[in-house]
């Protein structure tokens, strides 16, 4: 496999995109970035505040702009938000411009990993497990549609998943 210059991580919230991404970027000698962190840096506001003020649509508009710009950067591993795949424009940019890895996590694992996290706006209303299950039903096909590689992150440490990915990608 030729060297990877653009790697994009997709998957549901709680799959480990940011944490695994940092380890993987280091192992692949790539810069690391996270779309949510970049949105917060550009706006000076956190994601829950953006959702409160602009709604999900406003957030998705900002996310699309970040994806459009960052998927053109070389030497980058980009961790994306769980909902990045809902917009066809984002799916096209990700799949056309780099190597896409789908970090899959079961709904049960997502519940375990996110149950204390108050920074996830979509989990603040209703039963989090029902919300995560509905999101997985809606988004899993999109993750798989654009993925060049799929790996399950259940019951694995982020470092172990990163090491496994490096082996599989070589």
N, C-alpha and C positions, 0 to 999 in steps of 0.2 A: 504494500500500500504506500502511495506517495505521502510525503509529509502533509499533515493537516494544518492549514493556515486559518481556517474559520470553522469552529465547532460550536453548534448551537444545542443547548439542552432544553427539551420540552418535557412536560408531564404535569400531573396534578399537584396541587398544593400539598406539601408534606412528603413529596417524593425524594427530596434532598437535592434539588437542582443547585442551590447556592452553595451548600456545604460540599457536596461532591464536586461541583464545578471548580471550587478553589483548589482542591487536591488534584483534580485532573489537569487543570491549567498548569499547575506547577510541574507535573509529570510530563506534560506534552510541551513544556517550555513556551506557553502562550500567555498573553495578558488575560486577566479575568475581568469581566463586567457583568452586571446584573441589571436587567431592564427596570425593575422596580426601584432600585437604588439610584439609577440614572434619572428616572422620572422625579424622584424626591429631590435630587440634587438640582435639577433644572427648575423646579417649581418652588423650592424652599419649603415644601409642605409634605407631610407624610401621606401615605396611601389612604388610610382611613379618612383623613381630612378631605382629600380630593374626592373620594366617593361621596362624602357627606355634602360637599358644596356643589360638585359638578355632576354627580351621579356616575353610574357605571359607563354611560356613553361618553362622558367627558374624559374619564380615565382611559377608556379604550382609544379615544382620539390621540391622547398624549402617547399612549403605548405604541400605537401604529407609527407615529412620527419617529420615536426612538428606534423601533425595529428597522424602519426604512433607512435610517442613518447608520446605525451600528452594524447591520449585516454587511455593510460595504467595507468595514475596517478589516485589515489583514492582521494576522498574528493574534487572533482574539478567540477566547472561549466565552460565549455569551449564555448566561442563565436567563431564561425567560419566565414571565409570570404564567400561572396555570391556565389563564384564559386567553393567552396570546393567539391560540389557534382558532378562536371563534371568527376572526376576520380573514376572509380569503386572501386579502392583500398581504397579511402577515405570513400565511402559509406559503404563498408564492415566494416571498422574499427569502424566507428561511430555507425552503427546499432548493431554490435556485442558486443560492449564494454560499452555501457551506454544507458541512456534514452534520446531519441532524441526529441526535441521540435522544430517544424516548426513554426517560427514567420512569418505569412503571412501578406504582405502589398500589396495593389493594386498598379498598375503601377502609377496611378494618385497620390497616397500618396507618393510613392517613388520619383516622380518628385518633389513634394513639399519639401520633406526632404533633397534632394541631390542637389538642383539647385545651391547652392552657394559653394558647396564642390569641391575644385580643387585637392583633394588628391585621386580621383577615376579615375584611368587611363582609364578605359573602357568608361567613359563618356566624355572624352576630344575630341573625334572625332565624328563628325556627330551630329544628333539631339538626345539629351539625352532621350527624351520620346520614340523614335523609338528603341534606343539601349536597354532601360529597357524593352520594350515590347518584343523584340526579345529574350532577356535573360530569361524573365519569361516563354516564350513559350518553350525554351530549357530546363530550369531547374526545373520548377514547378513539373513535374512528378517525378524527382529524390528526391526533398524535401519530397514529399508525400510518396514515396516508402520507405524511411527509418524512417519516423516520427512515434513516439509512441503517439504523441499528436500534434494537430494543433490548433493555436489560431490566430485570426485576430488582428492586431495591429492598424488598421486604426482608426483615430479619438479618440485615447486613449493615455493618458500620460503613459510614461514608468513605473511609480510607480503603476498606476492602473492595467496595464497588469501583472506586477509581482505579485501584490496582488491577482488578479484573478487566475493566474496560481497556486499560493500556495493553494488557496481554491480548485481548480479543482484537484490538485495532492493529496490532503489529502482525 
